[in-house]
Amino acid sequence: MISEGGDVVPSWDSLHYQVFFTLRATNVLFGYWSHDLGGHILPSPPELYTRWVQWGTFSPIFRTHCTKNAINDRRIWVYPLENYRIMHEAMILRGAMVPYIYTHARTAHDTGLSLLRPMYYEYPESPEAYTYDRQYFFGPDVLVAPITQAIVAETGLVTKEIWIPQGTYISWFTGELIK
């Protein structure tokens, strides 16, 4: 079933909640959940919109959509160059993933198993699968842990603890082997 998260206000709290809510929607067969990437009602600050676009890369439906008015724009080229470059890379990655997305969308159609898979789908006996409730598998092969908080001004970094279940993984962005 296809649905959407409503006309959300762009905020870090909203982004954080949308990840949680989207994963729970899969439990009731709402596997094709759409978002107003960046929020809908108000302008989205550059860092927040960038994180939302990055998360959208690993969502079933990638939709930059907002209220139409002169100050509320979701075109990535109107954002600062640094943000534009990051969002552009995310969109290129999304395009490259179309065959993967299509394949696992078909699997979702045939089986009811969503393209987005909360950790407890794959590891129902692991307490961590419930504790780390904002990370998930995108299809069977891609582990995703979206950043849903702002950069710390003093360090210029974001710290996020993630759970990597036992197994062998390859970092998409660095090529690093993770065991």
N, C-alpha and C positions, 0 to 999 in steps of 0.2 A: 504494500500500500504506500502511496506517496502522500506526504503531508509536509507542513512547514512549521517552524518554531514561533511564528507570530512576529509582530512588529516590535522587535526588541530595541531597547535603548543601548547605544554603544557605551559600554563600560567594561572594565576588567571583571567585575563581579558577574556581569551578564555573560561574557565569554566563558568564564569559568563554569557557570551553571549550564550553559548551552551544551558543553561537552558532556557533562554528567547526564543531562536530560536526554540528549540524542542517543546515548548508549542505552538508557533505560527504555526508550521507545522501541528498540529492537525486540524487547521482551514480549511485546504485544503486536509483533509483525509490522511495525512501522519502520522498516529497514531503509526506505528511501525518504529520509528526512532532509528537508531543505532548510537553508538559513538565509537570512539577509546578512551576508558576510559584511562585517563592520557595523552591524546594527541598522536600523531602518529609519528612525525618527529624527535623529540629530546628526550633525557632522561627526565623523570618527577621527580622532587624533591619529597622526601618522604611525606611531608605534603600535597602537591598538589595532588599527586596520591591517597593518602588516602581519601581525600575529593571527588575525582572523583569516586572512587570505592563506597563510601557511596552513592553518588547520583545514580550511576549505579544500586544499589540495587533496586531503585524505578523507573527504566526505563523499557520499554517493552522488550528491548534486552540488555542483560548484556554481553559486549564484550570487553575484554582487548586485544588490538591489536595495533601493532606498526611496524615501519620499522624494518626489521631484520638487526641488526648489533650488535657487541659485547658490546657496551656501552648503548644500548637502550633495557631495559628488563622490562617486565610487570609481571613477576612472583612475587607474594607477598612475598615469603620467601627470596628474595634477598634484601628486604628493612629492616631497623632497626626493632628490635623486637617489640618496642612499636607500630610502624605503622603496622607491620605484624599482631599483635593481633587485632587491630581495623578492618583492612581489612578482616581478617578471620571471625570475628564476623559478619561483613556485608554480607559476602558470605554465612555464615550459615543461617542468616536471609533470604537471597534471596532464598535459598533452601527450607526453611520452608514455604515461600510464594508461592511456585509453584502451589498448588491447587487454591489459590486465583487468581493468575495471569492467570492460565488456564481458570478459570470460567469467568473472565472478558474479557479475550481475545476472548472467544466465543461470549460474549455479543457484543464486538466491531465488530466482523465479522457479526453478525446478524443485528446490528442496525446502524453501522457506527460511533457510539459514542466511541471515543478513550479510551484506558486504562488510558492515561494521560489526565486529564481534567483541563484546566486552571480555575481559580477561577470564571471567568465570565460565564462559562458554568452553574455553579450551582447558582450563584448570579448575574445575569446580570443587576439588578437594583442597585446594591451596588457599589458606586465609588471605594471602597477599592478593589473590585475584579479586577480593572484595575490598581490601584496603586501598589498593591503587585503582580507584574507581574512575579515573579520568585518563586512562590509557587503554589501548585496545588493539586488536588486530584489524587491519584493513585487508579483507580477504584472508586467506590462510597464511600468507607469507610476510606481511609487512606489519611490524610492531610500531605503533604510533603513540607518542606521549606529548600532546600539544602543550606549548608554553602559554599559560593563561594568567601571567602576572607581568607587571612592568619591570623594566630594567632598573636595577638599583643604581641611583645616580652616582654614588661614591665610587662604585666599582665598574660601572658600565656593563655589568653582567646580570644574568638571571641564574639562579640555582634551582634545579628541580631534581628531586629524588624520584627515580623510576625503579620498577621491578623488572628484572630481566629473568624470565623463567629459565630453568636449566635447559641447556641446548647450545647450539652453535648459531651465531648470528653474524651478519656482516653489516657494518654501518653504511647506510646508503650514501652518506655525504663524505665519509673519509675513506671508505674501503677497508677499515680496520676490522679484523676478525675478533669477535667477542665470544668468549666461552664462559 
